[in-house]
Amino acid sequence: MRGERAASEIVRLAAPLLRVLDEAWRRMHWWIAAMAVLYALSGITIVKSDEVAVVLRWGRLVGDVPLLQQHGPGLLFAFPKPIDEVVRVQVKHVWEFPIHTLAPAADSSTNYTSTGEQTLDPLQQGYTLTGDQNIIQTDMVARYRVSEPAEWAFYGPKAEDILRVEITAAMVRSLGEMGVDRVLSDGRKTLLATVTRRAQTGLDAAHSGLELASLELTRLGPPAALSSAFDAVQSAFIQSQTSQNEVRAFAERSLPRARADANSAVQSALADADSNLAKASGEAGAFRALDREYRANPAVVRERLYRDAIEKALGAASVRWVPPPTGSQYRGFRISLAPPVAGPRPSAAKPTPSGEEGELEEMEKQELEEMEKQELEEMEKGVSPPHE
């Protein structure tokens, strides 16, 4: 009896509410059905071309591996909230994030010692040390994108925090392995590559889901108190590099010319040596042939050499000498000397002498014939001719 009374009492109390619901359903059943359909379709999501979507169902990531967890561009069908939650991540967009942890603070004032020297306050300004214990300050801009949407959206730390920590740590470690001269001159490319590699390793170990696209140094230099000294050192280094380049360029221009001249001189010397050797060999061969002829017939060879020497000497000097007859003298004796004449001798006939000049010429011819006969007789007797 008590159970029936309690049930009838609940029905009696709920009857007004049921009548209101029934009346509302009769009047608004189409609206309610449309809202139910719209709610059921609210889980459909459009994923853009530069996005990747992941789905949480009752707070748990759907999919066991990254390939099943990520959904590409297009329509994504999921249950409406609170059953499923769709998170879209831009994986092709590149974000920029400035890092000022190693740079001087914008509102920091310059501190001075009692002697008037500028100092660096480590509580207000960021800095790092190079391998040779020089102070360097730097500003950086990191460009990154999302490579693992699930890790970035649910597991990894905040992107700005992990980027600031990992890139700063990598920069401090990398600068500590390099000297300041290399950092400020030609080592920036190597420094950036090393910092990027080490920072990416730290991001992967923290499961951040981020990938560094690039790292840019917007400022890299000494503190303001040391900038003038560093500029002087840098200028001297650049000047030394310029001088070395000029010396190398001069050497590259001069060495080939010097080698060419040396090779030309060597080839000329070799050619002269071959020519002189051939000439000496020819003269030695001629001398040996003459020696054989002299041993075979010394008188004839000696007479020929004597005559050749006389003709050569008289032909070069153009001297004409007519000896006087034995025991007598010429009247009007003459010696004619003339310089050698280049080219062929004129073949024109000489004018016939007349009078005393003709007699003198006739006597000279006779005297020459007698001297030649006398020399031949003496040579036949074994008497050598005079050498003067």
Protein Blocks (a to p, Z undefined) as FASTA:
>chain_A
ZZmmmmmmmmmmmmmmmmmmmmmmmmmmmmmmmmmmmmmmmmpccddfkbccdddeehia
edjbfklmpcceddddddddfkbccddddfkbccddddfklcccfkbccdddfkopacdd
fklpgcdddfkopacddddddddddfblmlmmmmmccfklmmmmmmmmmmmmmmmmpcfk
lmmmmmmmmmmmmmmmmmmmmmmmnonopacfbdcdfbgcddfklmmmmmmmmmmmmmmm
mmmmmmmmmmmmmmmmmmmmmmmmmmmmmmmmmmmmmmmmmmmmmmmmmmmmmmmmmmlm
mmmmmmmmmmmmmmmnopacddddehiacehiacddddddedjddfbdcdddehjllmmm
mmmmmmmmmmmmmmmmmmmnopacdfZZ
